[in-house]
Amino acid sequence: MAGRYCVARLAADVAIPPDFFTGEGFVSATRTNDELSLVYPAECSFEVQKQEPDWVGFMVAGPLEFSETGILSRLSGALADAGVSLFAISTFDTDYLFIKMDQKEMALAALAKVAQIPD
């Protein structure tokens, strides 16, 4: 998951941008009763209500079985212990962890203690 990502918020009733799913890289759209959250590569440009730029993403090796327990807890706990903020997204097959770019090195050190990190 190379590159920088943006995490954005829109009103719950706003349509997902029509070209949101047409580019390269990881994207995620999640709608609740209160908001529409988007995660997308930083080089993309969408009109959003609020945006947090400069995230880096890590994919947990998967696919993970639903019967496997504690994986996200171990990873998020290691990051919390290191003082690293986390934005997590789960899909059917695996989990994705987004960390602010300025905390990337701290995150890598913390995750290396509990998981195999590919070079």
C-alpha positions as CSV (number, residue, x, y, z in Angstrom):
1,M,0.0,0.0,0.0
2,A,2.6,2.5,-1.1
3,G,1.8,6.2,-1.1
4,R,-0.1,8.7,0.9
5,Y,-3.8,8.6,1.6
6,C,-6.5,11.0,2.6
7,V,-9.3,10.3,5.1
8,A,-12.3,12.5,4.4
9,R,-15.8,13.2,5.8
10,L,-18.9,14.2,3.9
11,A,-22.5,14.5,5.0
12,A,-24.4,11.3,5.1
13,D,-26.7,12.2,2.3
14,V,-24.0,13.1,-0.2
15,A,-23.4,10.8,-3.2
16,I,-20.1,9.0,-3.5
17,P,-18.1,10.9,-6.2
18,P,-18.9,9.2,-9.5
19,D,-15.2,8.5,-10.4
20,F,-14.3,7.4,-6.8
21,F,-13.8,3.7,-7.7
22,T,-12.2,4.1,-11.1
23,G,-8.6,5.0,-10.1
24,E,-5.7,2.9,-8.9
25,G,-4.9,2.0,-5.3
26,F,-6.9,1.4,-2.2
27,V,-10.2,3.2,-1.7
28,S,-12.9,2.8,0.8
29,A,-16.3,4.4,1.2
30,T,-18.3,3.9,4.4
31,R,-21.7,5.4,5.0
32,T,-23.5,5.6,8.4
33,N,-26.6,7.6,9.5
34,D,-24.2,10.4,10.4
35,E,-21.6,10.6,7.7
36,L,-19.9,9.3,4.6
37,S,-16.2,8.5,5.2
38,L,-13.8,8.2,2.2
39,V,-10.2,6.9,2.1
40,Y,-8.3,7.4,-1.1
41,P,-4.9,8.0,-2.5
42,A,-3.7,11.6,-1.9
43,E,-3.2,12.3,-5.6
44,C,-6.9,12.0,-6.1
45,S,-9.0,15.1,-5.7
46,F,-12.6,15.1,-4.4
47,E,-14.8,17.9,-3.0
48,V,-15.2,17.0,0.6
49,Q,-16.5,18.6,3.8
50,K,-13.5,17.8,6.0
51,Q,-10.2,16.1,5.1
52,E,-7.2,14.7,7.0
53,P,-4.3,14.2,4.6
54,D,-1.0,12.4,5.0
55,W,-1.9,8.9,6.0
56,V,0.1,5.8,5.2
57,G,-1.6,2.4,5.0
58,F,-0.6,-1.1,6.1
59,M,-2.5,-4.2,5.0
60,V,-2.7,-7.1,7.5
61,A,-1.7,-10.3,5.6
62,G,-4.8,-12.2,4.8
63,P,-7.2,-13.6,4.1
64,L,-8.1,-13.9,7.7
65,E,-10.8,-16.3,8.9
66,F,-13.6,-14.8,11.0
67,S,-12.7,-17.4,13.7
68,E,-9.3,-15.9,14.2
69,T,-9.4,-13.6,17.2
70,G,-7.3,-10.9,18.7
71,I,-5.3,-9.9,15.5
72,L,-6.6,-6.3,15.3
73,S,-6.5,-6.0,19.1
74,R,-2.8,-7.0,19.2
75,L,-1.8,-4.6,16.4
76,S,-3.9,-1.6,17.7
77,G,-2.7,-2.3,21.2
78,A,1.0,-2.2,20.1
79,L,0.3,1.1,18.3
80,A,-1.5,2.6,21.3
81,D,1.3,1.6,23.6
82,A,3.7,3.5,21.3
83,G,1.4,6.6,21.2
84,V,0.5,6.1,17.5
85,S,-2.9,7.2,16.3
86,L,-4.8,4.6,14.2
87,F,-7.6,4.7,11.6
88,A,-8.6,1.1,10.9
89,I,-10.7,-0.4,8.1
90,S,-11.8,-4.0,7.9
91,T,-12.9,-5.9,4.8
92,F,-14.2,-9.4,4.4
93,D,-10.7,-10.8,3.9
94,T,-8.4,-8.6,6.1
95,D,-7.7,-5.4,8.0
96,Y,-6.1,-2.2,6.9
97,L,-4.3,0.2,9.3
98,F,-3.8,3.8,8.5
99,I,-1.2,5.9,10.4
100,K,-0.3,9.5,10.1
101,M,2.9,9.9,8.0
102,D,4.7,11.7,10.9
103,Q,4.2,8.6,13.0
104,K,5.2,6.0,10.4
105,E,8.6,5.1,11.9
106,M,7.1,4.8,15.4
107,A,4.4,2.6,14.0
108,L,6.8,0.3,12.1
109,A,8.8,-0.2,15.3
110,A,5.7,-1.0,17.3
111,L,4.2,-3.3,14.7
112,A,7.6,-5.2,14.2
113,K,7.3,-6.3,17.9
114,V,4.0,-8.1,17.3
115,A,3.9,-8.9,13.5
116,Q,6.1,-9.8,10.5
117,I,6.6,-6.6,8.4
118,P,7.7,-7.3,4.8
119,D,10.6,-5.2,3.5
